[in-house]
Amino acid sequence: MAKANNTEKISTIAWIPGHCRIEGNERADREAKKAAEGNTSAKVDLPAYLRNGNLPATASAIRQHFHKSLKTRWAHRFSKSPRHRKFTIIDPRGTNSKFAENTGEL
């Protein structure tokens, strides 16, 4: 780590258990998700070395993008299928049903 103007910066790294409703961790998760989806800071707000172009996509970001596009394509195709009408008679909420919520992360 480089020092600037002889000032010392101290960082502490600590393990935080996930899914425990720790507000700082929950906010970090939300911000990471935004960044993975491409919702990042304005270029003027970024450090100079990040303003030059796109960073390489992480495996996680690629996977999230793939799953999002897959769900979108599926929903479009399903909405055009003959089964969609029959399904909405059973569950008027359609693809937003509890089934979709429970299987959305598969």
N, C-alpha and C positions, 0 to 999 in steps of 0.2 A: 504494500500500500504506500503510495507516494504522499509525502507531507508537503503542504503548501504554506509558505510564510512561517515556518517553524511552529505551526499549530498542530497539536496532537488531537486526533479524533479517535474516540473509543467506541467500538461497536460491541454489542452483546448479542449472541445468538442463543436462543433458547427453544427447546422443543415445546410445542403447544399441541395438546391432543385435539384432533379434528372432531367436528360435529358435537361440540360441548357448549355451544352458545356463548363462547367468549367473544365479546363484541369486537375487539380489535382483530381477532382472527376471522370473524364473519365478514368484517369490512374488507380485509385483505383478500378473502375469497371472492367477494363481489367485484373488487377492482381487478383481480387477476382474470376473472371471467370476461369482464368488459374488454380488457386488453387482448385476450385470446380471440374475441370476436371482432377485433379491429377498432374498437372504440377507445382510441388513445388520446393523449394530450395533444394540443395544438403544437405544431413544430417549434414555434417561438418559445414555448414553455419547456422544451426539452434541452438537455445538455447538448453542446455543439456536436459531439461525436455521434449523437443519435439523429441529427437533423439531415444527414446526407442521403438517406434512403431507407428502404425497408430492411428490417432485420430478418434473418432466416426464420422461417416458421418452425416452431417446436413440434414434436410428435403429438403432444397433447392438443395443440391448436389445430393441427391437420385432422386429428381424430374428431374433435368437436365440430369442425366444419363439415366433415364427411357425414357425421350423424345428423346434423341439422339439415343438410341437403337431402339425405336419404328420407328423413321424416317428411320433408316438404314434398318430395316426389311421390312418396307413398300416399300421403293425404290427397294429393291431386288425382292420382290414379284411382284411388278408392272412391273418391267423390263422383267419378265418372262411371263406376262399375254398377251393374244391376243389383249387386248385394247391398250397396249403400242405402238405397231406398228401404229395403227390408230391414236393414240394421237400425235405421233411424226410427222405425216403428217400435222396435224393441227398446232402444235407448235414444230418445230425442236429442240428447247432448252429442250424439255422434261420436266422432273420434276424440272428443274431450272427456270421455267417460272415465270412470275410475280404472277401468281396464287399461286405457291408454296411459293414465298416470302411473299405474303400477308397472307397466311394461316399458315405459319410456326410456329407461336407463339400460335396457338390455342390448 
